[in-house]
């Protein structure tokens, strides 16, 4: 049986590729920061904006508000581009 050898090449990233990696990293960080900020603020938002008589309903409404925000942002982007 013949062994398969894989030639390892070390590629150097171009300036544009390095810039793209940097921008993608910043964007990913901001998205996770936005999510974590919302998760930690959900308790306060429950008390301020959602019904106080049912804490489970308030938690569900707070949980569904964040994806709604992302969906509306996507619609806004499609409206601005299209």
VMD Tcl script that builds the backbone (N, CA, C; Angstrom):
set m [mol new atoms 246]
animate dup $m
set s [atomselect $m all]
$s set {name element resname resid chain x y z} {
  {N N UNK 1 A 0.836 -1.181 0.000}
  {CA C UNK 1 A 0.000 0.000 0.000}
  {C C UNK 1 A 0.879 1.241 0.000}
  {N N UNK 2 A 0.548 2.149 -0.872}
  {CA C UNK 2 A 1.365 3.347 -1.032}
  {C C UNK 2 A 0.825 4.465 -0.130}
  {N N UNK 3 A 1.729 5.079 0.579}
  {CA C UNK 3 A 1.329 6.175 1.470}
  {C C UNK 3 A 1.055 7.427 0.646}
  {N N UNK 4 A 0.029 8.132 1.015}
  {CA C UNK 4 A -0.323 9.370 0.320}
  {C C UNK 4 A 0.320 10.526 1.068}
  {N N UNK 5 A 1.082 11.286 0.338}
  {CA C UNK 5 A 1.754 12.425 0.945}
  {C C UNK 5 A 1.049 13.708 0.517}
  {N N UNK 6 A 0.772 14.495 1.481}
  {CA C UNK 6 A 0.130 15.776 1.206}
  {C C UNK 6 A 1.188 16.859 1.350}
  {N N UNK 7 A 1.336 17.588 0.282}
  {CA C UNK 7 A 2.310 18.659 0.303}
  {C C UNK 7 A 1.713 19.842 1.061}
  {N N UNK 8 A 2.406 20.250 2.085}
  {CA C UNK 8 A 1.933 21.372 2.882}
  {C C UNK 8 A 2.562 22.652 2.356}
  {N N UNK 9 A 1.710 23.571 2.061}
  {CA C UNK 9 A 2.170 24.870 1.603}
  {C C UNK 9 A 1.747 25.919 2.603}
  {N N UNK 10 A 2.637 26.813 2.874}
  {CA C UNK 10 A 2.283 27.920 3.747}
  {C C UNK 10 A 2.007 29.125 2.858}
  {N N UNK 11 A 0.752 29.544 2.891}
  {CA C UNK 11 A 0.370 30.673 2.048}
  {C C UNK 11 A 0.436 31.960 2.856}
  {N N UNK 12 A 0.861 33.005 2.209}
  {CA C UNK 12 A 0.881 34.322 2.823}
  {C C UNK 12 A -0.366 35.054 2.350}
  {N N UNK 13 A -1.105 35.608 3.299}
  {CA C UNK 13 A -2.314 36.330 2.951}
  {C C UNK 13 A -1.980 37.671 2.309}
  {N N UNK 14 A -2.788 38.031 1.349}
  {CA C UNK 14 A -2.610 39.339 0.731}
  {C C UNK 14 A -3.168 40.410 1.668}
  {N N UNK 15 A -2.893 41.651 1.337}
  {CA C UNK 15 A -3.363 42.758 2.158}
  {C C UNK 15 A -4.892 42.789 2.220}
  {N N UNK 16 A -5.540 42.538 1.091}
  {CA C UNK 16 A -6.997 42.549 1.045}
  {C C UNK 16 A -7.585 41.420 1.900}
  {N N UNK 17 A -6.944 40.257 1.876}
  {CA C UNK 17 A -7.417 39.139 2.684}
  {C C UNK 17 A -7.251 39.416 4.174}
  {N N UNK 18 A -6.142 40.028 4.550}
  {CA C UNK 18 A -5.936 40.395 5.954}
  {C C UNK 18 A -6.964 41.425 6.401}
  {N N UNK 19 A -7.257 42.370 5.521}
  {CA C UNK 19 A -8.252 43.389 5.846}
  {C C UNK 19 A -9.639 42.751 5.988}
  {N N UNK 20 A -9.970 41.804 5.107}
  {CA C UNK 20 A -11.260 41.121 5.184}
  {C C UNK 20 A -11.373 40.321 6.480}
  {N N UNK 21 A -10.314 39.636 6.868}
  {CA C UNK 21 A -10.330 38.872 8.124}
  {C C UNK 21 A -10.517 39.815 9.313}
  {N N UNK 22 A -9.849 40.945 9.293}
  {CA C UNK 22 A -9.990 41.914 10.377}
  {C C UNK 22 A -11.399 42.478 10.467}
  {N N UNK 23 A -11.968 42.840 9.332}
  {CA C UNK 23 A -13.319 43.393 9.324}
  {C C UNK 23 A -14.356 42.351 9.740}
  {N N UNK 24 A -14.184 41.111 9.289}
  {CA C UNK 24 A -15.099 40.054 9.698}
  {C C UNK 24 A -14.999 39.777 11.199}
  {N N UNK 25 A -13.799 39.858 11.738}
  {CA C UNK 25 A -13.624 39.648 13.179}
  {C C UNK 25 A -14.317 40.749 13.972}
  {N N UNK 26 A -14.190 41.980 13.517}
  {CA C UNK 26 A -14.847 43.101 14.197}
  {C C UNK 26 A -16.364 42.942 14.124}
  {N N UNK 27 A -16.880 42.575 12.960}
  {CA C UNK 27 A -18.320 42.380 12.799}
  {C C UNK 27 A -18.852 41.268 13.679}
  {N N UNK 28 A -18.115 40.174 13.766}
  {CA C UNK 28 A -18.530 39.057 14.612}
  {C C UNK 28 A -18.528 39.465 16.076}
  {N N UNK 29 A -17.492 40.191 16.489}
  {CA C UNK 29 A -17.436 40.671 17.871}
  {C C UNK 29 A -18.628 41.566 18.190}
  {N N UNK 30 A -18.968 42.475 17.287}
  {CA C UNK 30 A -20.085 43.383 17.533}
  {C C UNK 30 A -21.418 42.633 17.601}
  {N N UNK 31 A -21.588 41.621 16.767}
  {CA C UNK 31 A -22.826 40.838 16.811}
  {C C UNK 31 A -22.968 40.101 18.141}
  {N N UNK 32 A -21.893 39.465 18.606}
  {CA C UNK 32 A -21.946 38.763 19.883}
  {C C UNK 32 A -22.115 39.735 21.046}
  {N N UNK 33 A -21.478 40.905 20.951}
  {CA C UNK 33 A -21.640 41.912 21.995}
  {C C UNK 33 A -23.090 42.365 22.064}
  {N N UNK 34 A -23.712 42.590 20.907}
  {CA C UNK 34 A -25.114 42.989 20.851}
  {C C UNK 34 A -26.004 41.917 21.471}
  {N N UNK 35 A -25.745 40.670 21.154}
  {CA C UNK 35 A -26.537 39.570 21.715}
  {C C UNK 35 A -26.372 39.484 23.228}
  {N N UNK 36 A -25.156 39.544 23.717}
  {CA C UNK 36 A -24.922 39.439 25.160}
  {C C UNK 36 A -25.503 40.633 25.904}
  {N N UNK 37 A -25.419 41.811 25.313}
  {CA C UNK 37 A -26.016 42.987 25.933}
  {C C UNK 37 A -27.527 42.805 26.050}
  {N N UNK 38 A -28.154 42.305 24.994}
  {CA C UNK 38 A -29.595 42.098 25.036}
  {C C UNK 38 A -29.976 41.019 26.045}
  {N N UNK 39 A -29.210 39.942 26.098}
  {CA C UNK 39 A -29.520 38.858 27.037}
  {C C UNK 39 A -29.461 39.376 28.478}
  {N N UNK 40 A -28.464 40.181 28.775}
  {CA C UNK 40 A -28.348 40.696 30.133}
  {C C UNK 40 A -29.389 41.772 30.430}
  {N N UNK 41 A -29.844 42.474 29.418}
  {CA C UNK 41 A -30.856 43.502 29.623}
  {C C UNK 41 A -32.279 42.944 29.564}
  {N N UNK 42 A -32.440 41.697 29.181}
  {CA C UNK 42 A -33.780 41.118 29.043}
  {C C UNK 42 A -34.539 41.127 30.369}
  {N N UNK 43 A -33.841 40.952 31.467}
  {CA C UNK 43 A -34.504 40.975 32.775}
  {C C UNK 43 A -35.107 42.351 33.028}
  {N N UNK 44 A -34.349 43.391 32.749}
  {CA C UNK 44 A -34.859 44.750 32.926}
  {C C UNK 44 A -35.987 45.047 31.940}
  {N N UNK 45 A -35.850 44.586 30.708}
  {CA C UNK 45 A -36.896 44.811 29.714}
  {C C UNK 45 A -38.188 44.089 30.086}
  {N N UNK 46 A -38.074 42.922 30.701}
  {CA C UNK 46 A -39.269 42.203 31.161}
  {C C UNK 46 A -40.064 43.050 32.141}
  {N N UNK 47 A -39.360 43.669 33.070}
  {CA C UNK 47 A -40.045 44.455 34.096}
  {C C UNK 47 A -40.634 45.747 33.536}
  {N N UNK 48 A -39.991 46.326 32.541}
  {CA C UNK 48 A -40.441 47.620 32.030}
  {C C UNK 48 A -41.534 47.534 30.977}
  {N N UNK 49 A -41.444 46.584 30.054}
  {CA C UNK 49 A -42.291 46.625 28.874}
  {C C UNK 49 A -43.321 45.509 28.752}
  {N N UNK 50 A -43.154 44.422 29.456}
  {CA C UNK 50 A -44.014 43.268 29.251}
  {C C UNK 50 A -44.900 43.028 30.467}
  {N N UNK 51 A -45.977 42.240 30.312}
  {CA C UNK 51 A -46.946 42.078 31.403}
  {C C UNK 51 A -46.323 41.502 32.670}
  {N N UNK 52 A -46.712 42.100 33.797}
  {CA C UNK 52 A -46.132 41.684 35.076}
  {C C UNK 52 A -46.886 40.506 35.698}
  {N N UNK 53 A -48.080 40.226 35.229}
  {CA C UNK 53 A -48.867 39.170 35.851}
  {C C UNK 53 A -48.404 37.774 35.455}
  {N N UNK 54 A -47.690 37.642 34.353}
  {CA C UNK 54 A -47.224 36.315 33.931}
  {C C UNK 54 A -45.745 36.387 33.544}
  {N N UNK 55 A -44.840 35.975 34.426}
  {CA C UNK 55 A -43.408 36.091 34.130}
  {C C UNK 55 A -42.955 35.198 32.971}
  {N N UNK 56 A -43.635 34.073 32.739}
  {CA C UNK 56 A -43.243 33.195 31.637}
  {C C UNK 56 A -43.556 33.842 30.291}
  {N N UNK 57 A -44.712 34.477 30.205}
  {CA C UNK 57 A -45.068 35.183 28.972}
  {C C UNK 57 A -44.111 36.342 28.723}
  {N N UNK 58 A -43.756 37.054 29.785}
  {CA C UNK 58 A -42.813 38.164 29.645}
  {C C UNK 58 A -41.457 37.669 29.147}
  {N N UNK 59 A -41.006 36.538 29.655}
  {CA C UNK 59 A -39.718 35.982 29.207}
  {C C UNK 59 A -39.778 35.554 27.742}
  {N N UNK 60 A -40.894 34.948 27.342}
  {CA C UNK 60 A -41.035 34.553 25.934}
  {C C UNK 60 A -41.080 35.773 25.016}
  {N N UNK 61 A -41.804 36.797 25.418}
  {CA C UNK 61 A -41.858 38.008 24.600}
  {C C UNK 61 A -40.480 38.656 24.472}
  {N N UNK 62 A -39.723 38.670 25.561}
  {CA C UNK 62 A -38.365 39.225 25.510}
  {C C UNK 62 A -37.468 38.373 24.624}
  {N N UNK 63 A -37.637 37.055 24.668}
  {CA C UNK 63 A -36.819 36.164 23.842}
  {C C UNK 63 A -37.149 36.328 22.360}
  {N N UNK 64 A -38.418 36.581 22.025}
  {CA C UNK 64 A -38.806 36.734 20.621}
  {C C UNK 64 A -38.527 38.130 20.082}
  {N N UNK 65 A -38.272 39.088 20.950}
  {CA C UNK 65 A -38.013 40.453 20.505}
  {C C UNK 65 A -36.661 40.550 19.806}
  {N N UNK 66 A -35.654 39.837 20.290}
  {CA C UNK 66 A -34.325 39.937 19.684}
  {C C UNK 66 A -34.290 39.411 18.248}
  {N N UNK 67 A -34.830 38.214 17.940}
  {CA C UNK 67 A -34.842 37.773 16.537}
  {C C UNK 67 A -35.686 38.693 15.656}
  {N N UNK 68 A -36.728 39.278 16.218}
  {CA C UNK 68 A -37.539 40.221 15.455}
  {C C UNK 68 A -36.700 41.430 15.045}
  {N N UNK 69 A -35.857 41.881 15.951}
  {CA C UNK 69 A -34.951 42.994 15.647}
  {C C UNK 69 A -34.029 42.639 14.482}
  {N N UNK 70 A -33.483 41.439 14.476}
  {CA C UNK 70 A -32.587 41.021 13.394}
  {C C UNK 70 A -33.346 40.884 12.074}
  {N N UNK 71 A -34.557 40.348 12.117}
  {CA C UNK 71 A -35.366 40.195 10.916}
  {C C UNK 71 A -35.735 41.551 10.320}
  {N N UNK 72 A -36.111 42.493 11.158}
  {CA C UNK 72 A -36.450 43.830 10.659}
  {C C UNK 72 A -35.217 44.547 10.098}
  {N N UNK 73 A -34.055 44.284 10.683}
  {CA C UNK 73 A -32.819 44.852 10.137}
  {C C UNK 73 A -32.525 44.296 8.749}
  {N N UNK 74 A -32.809 43.015 8.536}
  {CA C UNK 74 A -32.620 42.406 7.222}
  {C C UNK 74 A -33.585 43.019 6.206}
  {N N UNK 75 A -34.840 43.213 6.610}
  {CA C UNK 75 A -35.803 43.853 5.709}
  {C C UNK 75 A -35.391 45.278 5.362}
  {N N UNK 76 A -34.856 45.993 6.322}
  {CA C UNK 76 A -34.386 47.346 6.068}
  {C C UNK 76 A -33.232 47.331 5.065}
  {N N UNK 77 A -32.324 46.394 5.219}
  {CA C UNK 77 A -31.205 46.276 4.290}
  {C C UNK 77 A -31.700 45.972 2.882}
  {N N UNK 78 A -32.653 45.053 2.749}
  {CA C UNK 78 A -33.199 44.734 1.439}
  {C C UNK 78 A -33.906 45.933 0.824}
  {N N UNK 79 A -34.574 46.714 1.651}
  {CA C UNK 79 A -35.251 47.908 1.149}
  {C C UNK 79 A -34.243 48.957 0.660}
  {N N UNK 80 A -33.157 49.135 1.412}
  {CA C UNK 80 A -32.156 50.145 1.040}
  {C C UNK 80 A -31.358 49.728 -0.189}
  {N N UNK 81 A -31.045 48.440 -0.313}
  {CA C UNK 81 A -30.238 47.953 -1.444}
  {C C UNK 81 A -31.109 47.805 -2.688}
  {N N UNK 82 A -32.305 47.265 -2.511}
  {CA C UNK 82 A -33.164 46.960 -3.652}
  {C C UNK 82 A -33.925 48.155 -4.037}
}
mol reanalyze $m
mol bondsrecalc $m
mol representation Tube
mol addrep $m
